[in-house]
Amino acid sequence: MIRKRYRLLLAFLVSGCAACASAPVRYYTLTPAGATPPTPIQGAGITINVRTIVPVPLNHGNLMVRTGETEMTLLENARWVSPVSDELSNAVRLQLQRRWAQSMEPDRLHVFTQISVNVDVERLESELGRYTLLEVSWSAKLSGMTSAPSDITVSHCVFRAREAIHSGFAEMVEGYQRDARALGDAIFVTLTRAGDINEVTCGTWPRISQ
């Protein structure tokens, strides 16, 4: 019954303003307000590059929600500020910068000057009033070492985050923001645990918020 109620509400939000030519378009971003990288602690500065690949059906300007077992609906008046791939890349990069700057192991980590991350999005979906879901595979490399013989590569990693949300498109985007931050945390933890191992293969990193 509750699920049906949310579907009816969504149908109203999507189509109820069809007759209103002046219905405002709202733009959303995965970068929280005021989100700027903190000042790095001594020796923790690093260049971070994140490249995100999103399947064509998902990489568009409009937000999209699940409205049934086999149906996804584009929201005409709710749009991303930039392509989803750019939104995810920026959000993950900011979280990695934040975690790196706050790292308590500058002596071990300062020998690296660059992180290169590749993210392949497999699922990016939400259901209004219920959840947001982000599933990706990713790989990364720590490079630019000045006192070690080789780079550190982490590959074949899988990440899945599901955030419980309530009503509203803004809260849906906030759920995606938490998903992206959790992905950044997972990448940071995996990389920093790699230590002196030159190549690491990792498994699944699940995050589920009830």
C-alpha positions as CSV (number, residue, x, y, z in Angstrom):
1,M,0.0,0.0,0.0
2,I,2.8,2.4,0.9
3,R,4.7,1.6,-2.2
4,K,1.6,2.2,-4.3
5,R,1.1,5.5,-2.6
6,Y,4.6,6.6,-3.6
7,R,4.0,5.6,-7.2
8,L,0.8,7.7,-7.3
9,L,2.7,10.6,-5.8
10,L,5.4,10.2,-8.3
11,A,2.9,10.1,-11.2
12,F,1.4,13.3,-9.9
13,L,4.8,15.0,-9.6
14,V,5.9,13.9,-13.1
15,S,2.7,14.7,-15.0
16,G,0.7,17.0,-12.7
17,C,2.5,20.0,-13.9
18,A,2.2,19.1,-17.6
19,A,-0.4,21.8,-18.0
20,C,1.8,24.4,-16.3
21,A,4.0,25.9,-19.0
22,S,6.0,27.8,-16.3
23,A,6.8,24.8,-14.1
24,P,10.3,25.4,-12.8
25,V,13.2,23.1,-13.7
26,R,15.3,22.2,-10.7
27,Y,19.0,21.3,-11.0
28,Y,20.8,18.9,-8.7
29,T,24.4,18.0,-8.0
30,L,26.3,15.3,-6.2
31,T,28.7,17.9,-4.7
32,P,27.3,19.0,-1.3
33,A,27.0,22.7,-0.6
34,G,30.3,24.2,0.5
35,A,32.3,21.0,-0.3
36,T,35.9,22.0,-0.8
37,P,39.0,19.9,-0.1
38,P,40.4,20.6,3.3
39,T,44.0,22.0,3.6
40,P,46.4,19.0,3.3
41,I,48.5,18.1,6.3
42,Q,52.2,18.1,5.9
43,G,53.3,15.7,3.2
44,A,49.7,14.6,2.2
45,G,49.2,16.6,-1.0
46,I,48.4,14.5,-4.0
47,T,46.8,14.8,-7.4
48,I,43.7,12.8,-7.8
49,N,42.1,11.9,-11.2
50,V,38.8,10.0,-11.4
51,R,37.4,8.8,-14.7
52,T,33.9,7.5,-14.6
53,I,32.1,5.5,-17.3
54,V,28.3,5.5,-17.1
55,P,26.2,3.4,-19.5
56,V,24.5,5.5,-22.2
57,P,20.9,4.9,-20.9
58,L,21.9,6.3,-17.5
59,N,24.3,9.1,-18.6
60,H,21.8,11.9,-19.4
61,G,20.7,15.2,-17.9
62,N,17.5,14.1,-16.2
63,L,17.1,12.3,-12.9
64,M,15.5,8.9,-13.3
65,V,13.4,6.8,-10.9
66,R,12.1,3.3,-10.8
67,T,8.3,3.3,-11.0
68,G,7.7,-0.4,-11.3
69,E,9.3,-3.8,-11.6
70,T,10.2,-3.2,-15.3
71,E,9.7,0.6,-15.6
72,M,12.0,3.6,-15.2
73,T,10.8,7.2,-15.5
74,L,12.7,10.3,-16.6
75,L,11.9,13.4,-14.5
76,E,11.4,16.3,-16.9
77,N,11.8,19.1,-14.3
78,A,14.6,17.5,-12.2
79,R,18.0,17.6,-13.9
80,W,21.7,17.1,-13.1
81,V,23.9,20.2,-13.3
82,S,26.4,18.2,-15.4
83,P,26.4,14.7,-16.9
84,V,26.2,11.9,-14.3
85,S,29.7,10.7,-15.1
86,D,31.1,14.1,-14.3
87,E,29.0,14.4,-11.1
88,L,30.2,11.0,-9.8
89,S,33.8,11.8,-10.7
90,N,33.8,15.1,-8.9
91,A,32.1,13.7,-5.8
92,V,34.5,10.7,-5.5
93,R,37.5,12.9,-6.1
94,L,36.5,15.4,-3.4
95,Q,36.0,12.6,-0.9
96,L,39.4,11.1,-1.7
97,Q,41.0,14.5,-1.3
98,R,39.3,14.9,2.0
99,R,40.4,11.5,3.3
100,W,43.9,11.8,2.0
101,A,44.3,15.3,3.6
102,Q,43.1,13.9,7.0
103,S,45.2,10.8,6.8
104,M,47.1,9.9,10.0
105,E,49.9,8.3,8.1
106,P,51.6,11.1,6.1
107,D,55.1,9.6,6.5
108,R,54.1,6.4,4.6
109,L,51.8,8.0,2.1
110,H,53.6,11.2,1.1
111,V,55.8,9.3,-1.4
112,F,52.8,9.1,-3.7
113,T,52.0,12.1,-5.9
114,Q,49.0,10.8,-7.9
115,I,46.0,8.6,-7.6
116,S,44.3,7.5,-10.9
117,V,40.9,5.9,-10.5
118,N,38.7,4.2,-13.1
119,V,35.0,3.7,-12.2
120,D,32.6,1.7,-14.3
121,V,28.9,2.2,-13.2
122,E,26.8,-0.9,-13.5
123,R,23.6,0.3,-11.6
124,L,22.4,3.8,-10.7
125,E,18.8,3.8,-9.6
126,S,16.4,5.0,-7.0
127,E,12.8,4.6,-6.0
128,L,11.1,7.7,-4.6
129,G,10.7,7.4,-0.8
130,R,12.6,4.1,-0.6
131,Y,16.2,3.9,-1.6
132,T,19.1,4.9,-3.9
133,L,21.4,2.3,-5.3
134,L,24.9,2.6,-6.7
135,E,26.9,-0.4,-8.0
136,V,30.2,0.0,-9.7
137,S,33.4,-1.9,-10.5
138,W,36.7,0.1,-10.1
139,S,40.4,0.0,-10.3
140,A,43.1,2.4,-9.1
141,K,46.8,3.1,-9.2
142,L,49.0,5.0,-6.7
143,S,52.0,6.4,-8.5
144,G,54.8,9.0,-8.5
145,M,56.7,7.4,-5.7
146,T,60.1,8.9,-4.9
147,S,61.5,6.3,-2.6
148,A,60.0,3.0,-3.8
149,P,60.6,0.9,-6.9
150,S,57.1,0.7,-8.4
151,D,53.5,1.8,-8.4
152,I,50.7,0.2,-6.5
153,T,47.8,-1.1,-8.5
154,V,44.4,-2.2,-7.2
155,S,42.1,-4.0,-9.6
156,H,38.9,-6.0,-9.9
157,C,37.1,-4.2,-7.1
158,V,33.3,-4.2,-6.7
159,F,31.3,-1.6,-4.7
160,R,27.6,-1.6,-3.8
161,A,25.8,1.0,-1.8
162,R,22.1,1.2,-1.0
163,E,20.8,4.2,1.0
164,A,17.4,4.3,2.6
165,I,15.6,7.6,1.8
166,H,12.3,9.3,2.4
167,S,10.2,11.4,0.1
168,G,11.4,14.2,-2.2
169,F,13.9,14.5,-5.1
170,A,16.3,16.5,-2.9
171,E,16.6,13.6,-0.4
172,M,17.0,11.2,-3.3
173,V,20.0,13.2,-4.5
174,E,21.3,13.4,-0.9
175,G,21.1,9.5,-0.9
176,Y,23.3,9.5,-4.0
177,Q,25.7,11.9,-2.4
178,R,26.1,9.4,0.5
179,D,26.6,6.6,-2.0
180,A,29.4,8.6,-3.7
181,R,31.1,9.5,-0.4
182,A,31.0,5.8,0.6
183,L,32.6,4.9,-2.7
184,G,35.4,7.4,-2.1
185,D,35.9,5.9,1.4
186,A,36.1,2.4,0.0
187,I,38.7,3.4,-2.5
188,F,40.8,5.2,0.1
189,V,40.7,2.4,2.6
190,T,41.6,-0.2,-0.1
191,L,44.5,1.8,-1.4
192,T,46.0,2.6,2.0
193,R,45.7,-1.0,3.1
194,A,47.7,-2.1,0.1
195,G,50.9,-1.1,1.8
196,D,54.0,-2.2,0.0
197,I,52.2,-4.8,-2.1
198,N,52.6,-3.9,-5.8
199,E,49.4,-5.4,-7.0
200,V,46.2,-6.0,-5.1
201,T,42.9,-7.7,-6.2
202,C,40.0,-6.9,-4.1
203,G,36.4,-8.2,-3.8
204,T,33.1,-6.7,-3.0
205,W,32.6,-3.7,-0.6
206,P,28.9,-3.5,0.4
207,R,27.3,-0.6,2.2
208,I,23.6,-0.9,3.1
209,S,21.8,1.8,5.0
210,Q,18.4,0.7,6.4
